Amino acid sequence: DSGVTQTPKHLITATGQRVTLRCSPRSGDLSVYWYQQSLDQGLQFLIQYYNGEERAKGNILERFSAQQFPDLHSELNLSSLELGDSALYFCASSPWDSYGYTFGSGTRLTVV
Amino acid sequence: AQKITQTQPGMFVQEKEAVTLDCTYDTSDPSYGLFWYKQPSSGEMIFLIYQGSYDQQNATEGRYSLNFQKARKSANLVISASQLGDSAMYFCAMREVSNFGNEKLTFGTGTRLTIIP
């Protein structure tokens, strides 16, 4: 167990639907990052939160949004899902100003 | 913009041999960090090794070492005495940090390593 918990592990949903992916960071880590891994795009950075505030944005679609709550867990919301959104979504966490990233085991999203 | 290049899509190596996975990077930032991650078929991302741009010595972690050549902008991973369990996808990544605390990892396309018994 890496200390970063992602739920659910697998998710199958239909096009046009909305889903929420959840991430609990490692104890004490203030930064949370979301990454998408797909066959055609590879591993891409989506967004970073630090202690509840959005810090950096990558190639995140407008249909996607995220937030980090006061207890530091984070949620990634994906709406109006398309077949191309099928991917493995990773959450990672790190302490402040540290390279000690820890990845969760990922949520595998399949859009049918 | 930062860029990571891994030119070996796949490699086959005999068990117990050493293997070098190539990674080159491009950045204009003087301060950066380089990572290697292993992704087995189960999908999780496993941290292997880290090298900071100001580190004087090459990083080592058990059977893993990072051959860091700053002038050439390369950060190759060397796995000594390969084992069957080393069969996996390997990703090189670079850490970018801004003055405002924004940070992200940029990943290469990966190398699929297969160890042959």
Chai-1 contact restraints between the chains, C-beta under 6 A:
chainA,res_idxA,chainB,res_idxB,connection_type,confidence,min_distance_angstrom,max_distance_angstrom,comment,restraint_id
A,G42,B,T109,contact,1.0,0.0,6.0,A-B,restraint_1
A,L43,B,F107,contact,1.0,0.0,6.0,A-B,restraint_2
A,F45,B,K104,contact,1.0,0.0,6.0,A-B,restraint_3
A,R55,B,G101,contact,1.0,0.0,6.0,A-B,restraint_4
A,R55,B,N102,contact,1.0,0.0,6.0,A-B,restraint_5
A,A56,B,N102,contact,1.0,0.0,6.0,A-B,restraint_6
A,A56,B,K104,contact,1.0,0.0,6.0,A-B,restraint_7
A,G58,B,K104,contact,1.0,0.0,6.0,A-B,restraint_8
A,Y99,B,G33,contact,1.0,0.0,6.0,A-B,restraint_9
A,Y99,B,Y50,contact,1.0,0.0,6.0,A-B,restraint_10
A,Y99,B,R95,contact,1.0,0.0,6.0,A-B,restraint_11
A,F103,B,M45,contact,1.0,0.0,6.0,A-B,restraint_12
A,S105,B,E44,contact,1.0,0.0,6.0,A-B,restraint_13
A,G106,B,G43,contact,1.0,0.0,6.0,A-B,restraint_14
